[in-house]
Amino acid sequence: MVWVLAPHLESADPNIRYYYDFTQSIAEYTTVFTELNMIWRWQPVTMQNYHAIINDIQKESGDLFPFVLNLCDGDEINGVPGVSVIDALEAAGLCYSGSDQHFYRITTSKLPMKVAFDQAGVPTPAWKPIHQPTDNIDTVFDTMGSPLIIKPAISGGSMGVGTKNVVHNLTELKTQVAQMFQGYRGWDLAGDGLLLEAFVKGREFTTFIVGDTNHPNDCLIYPAIERVFHASLPEEERFLYFDRLWEIYEDETPMPN
């Protein structure tokens, strides 16, 4: 039996609710598991109920072998379950998909991920952490060049990222830093600080790797695909940002047809 554990968040804010709306995902899982003729359950998980749910998985699966698809990727700063679910799955001895605790901790925040890149000699844009709105950033354009891009250290789905995150001078940067430390509709964008990076112009590619760190030679690397942005966009706007990704359009304009 397949258990799909999905993060659930109660919010009075319509944008935050939309951000955690899994209606489309549920429909897709329903189609796939119906075609496979598999027994499965979509299980919302909160910070309050994850222990009880995980402890009951074995019992509620009956004679079926339980396998967990873990979608809980929250930072837990804003009340969305994440690494605690991984720990509970490990403690329960359940078979699950997704990252282990080590991978989760070095990738949930961009700061330890950048450190890991540097330590492993992986090319990555010049960067600087900003932990407080009062951090000294007066010389960053001298040392890192221009333009720069400022992002929440912890964020998914482009939350906290817009066209104004690409900055060309100290005034723009300080304005954006102050705004990001204020959060977004009650959502803490700076739980682990901010990441300031050199902005890299050019094409964007992504790939998908499936495997286990205990068996690195068996990892499967899928062919890379390119994200193609609308030709009307200026080069410094050709990246994923919140309004246009989620089609909310609070600060940005809709794309032309």
N, C-alpha and C positions, 0 to 999 in steps of 0.2 A: 504494500500500500504506500502510495506517495503522499507525503504531507508537504504542502507548500506553505512555509511560514513567511508571512508578509508583515512588514511593520505597519502599525496602525496608530494614528495620532488624532485625538479629538481637538478641534480648533473651531473657534467662532469666526475666524477670518476666511473669507471665500477663496482667496488666492492660496493660502496654506492648505486648505481642504483640497483644492484642485491639484496642488503639488503632490498630494498623497492619495489621489484618486486612482484606484487600480481597476476600474471598470473594464478598460480595454484589455488589460493583462488577464483578467479573469476569463473573458471571452476567448482569448487566444489559448489559454491553458485548457479550457473546457473543450475546445475543438481538437486539440492535440491528444488529450487523454481519451476522448471519445473514440478517435480514430485508432488509438492503440488498445482500446478496450481495457483500460486500466482503472483500478479503483484509486481514487485520490480525494484529497480534501484541501480546500483553500482555508487556511487558518490565520486570521488576523492576530497579531501579537503586540502587546504593549509592555511597557516597563513594569506594569503592575501584575500581569498575568503570565509572563513567559515561563516562570518556574513551574507553575501548575500545569500549563499546557504541555511542556516538554516531559514532565513526570508522568503524564497520562497517555503519551503517545503509544508506548509499548502496550499498555492495557487496552486502549481503544482500538488498536490494530488487530486484536484478536489473534487468530492463527496466521495472519499475514505478516510477512517481513516488512517492517517499516523503513522507508527511506525518506529522508528530509531534503527538500530543496529549500535552502535557507536564503531568503531574500532580505533578511534584516541587516541593513547596512547603515543604520543611524549612528550619529556621533554620541548619542545619549546626553549631550549638553542641552538639547531642545526637547528632551523627553521621548525620543525615538529609539527603540531598542537596536543594539548592534552587537558589540563584542561580548556583552553579558549572555546573549543567546548562544554564541559559540562556546563559551565556557560551560554553559548548562548542557549543551548537546554532548560535549566531551565528557562531562561528569556522568551523564546518563548512559554513555557508551553507545549512542545512536550513530548510525551511518548517515552522513550528510554531505551535501555538495557545498561549494563555496570556499572562501579562504579560511585558513586556520588563524589562531590568535596573532601569531608573529606577522603574517602577511597583512592582516587587518590593521595592526597597529602602525606598520611602517607605510601604509598607503592611505589610510583614512584622512590623515593630515598630510598636506603637501610638504610640510617642513621636514619630518623625518624621511620622507621619500626623496627629497632633494639631497639630504645628507647621504642617504644610501647610494644615490647616483654618483655623487662626488667620490665616495669611498671606493666604489667599484670602477671608477674611471669611465662612466657612461656620459657621453656628451650631453650637456643640459645648459640652458640659458643662464647667464649670470643672475644671481638672486640675492635677496636680503630679507631676513625675517623682520617683521614689525610686531612687537608684542604689546606695546602700549601706544595710545595716541600721542603721548609726549616723547616717544623715541626720537632721537636725533637723526633726521633724514636730509639735512641741509646739503650734503655733498653727493647724494646718490647719482645725480645726473652727471657729475664730473667723473665718477668712478664706473658707472654702468652705461652711460650713453643715453640716447633718447631715440624713440619713445620708450616708455616703460609701461608695464601693465600691473595693476594691483588686484589681487584676488583674496578672498577668504582662504585661510589655510585649510579649513574644513568646510567643504560645500559639495553638494551633488546637484546635478540638473541645472548647472549654471546659476544657482541661487547667489545673489549678491554680485553678479557680473553683468555689466552693460557697456555701451560704447564709451561712456565717460571713465571707465576703468583704464583706458589707454590714455596716458598722461604725457605731456611734453615739457612741463616746467613745474617748479616747486609749488606754485600757487594751486595748480590743478591737482597735484598729488596730495597736498595737505587738505584740500577741500574734500577729496574723495576718501582719504583715510578717516577724517572726522565723521563723515557720513556713514562709513561702513562700521565703525565702532558703535554707532547708534543702533545698528541692527535693521531688520526689515520686517515690519508689521509684527513686532514682538519676537521675531526670530533672531537669536544671537548669531551674528556672522563672524564674531571674532573670538570664539571660545578658545582657540589655540593661536590667536593672533592672525596676522595677514602675511601674504607672500608678495613681495615685490620682485618682478622679473624683467629682464630685457625682453621687449616685444619682438617676436620673430615674424617677419613677413614671409609669406609663401604658401604653398599648398599644404593641405592637411590630410594626413592618412591615419588610419587606425587599423588594428588587427586584434585577433582574439587568440589567447593561448589557453589550452586545456591540459591539465596535468597535475602531478603531485611532486612536491619538493623531494620526497623520498625516492622518487623514480624519475630523475631529470631527463634521462635519455628517452623516456617514453612520452614526453610532452608533445602535444600536437599543436602546431602553429598554423593557423588558418591564413590564407592569402590576404594581404593588405587591401583595403578598399579606401578610396578617396572620397572625402566629403567635398562636394562641389558647391560653392556659394554663388548666389545670384550675381550676374555680371555687373549689375548696377551698383553693387556695394563698393565703397572705397576699400582699398587694400587693408586699412587699419580697422575695418569693421568685419573682416572675413574670419570670424570665429563665432563659436556658439555663445550666445548670451540670453539671459533669462526671458526678456519680453518676447523676443521673436521665436525662441525655442518653444515656449509655452503659449504663444499667441495671446498674451495678456495686454501688451501695448500700453503700459502706464507711462513709460519714458521714451520709447522708441516708436517708429512708424511702421505700419504693416508693409510687407514686401509687395512689390508690383507683381502682377500675374505674368 
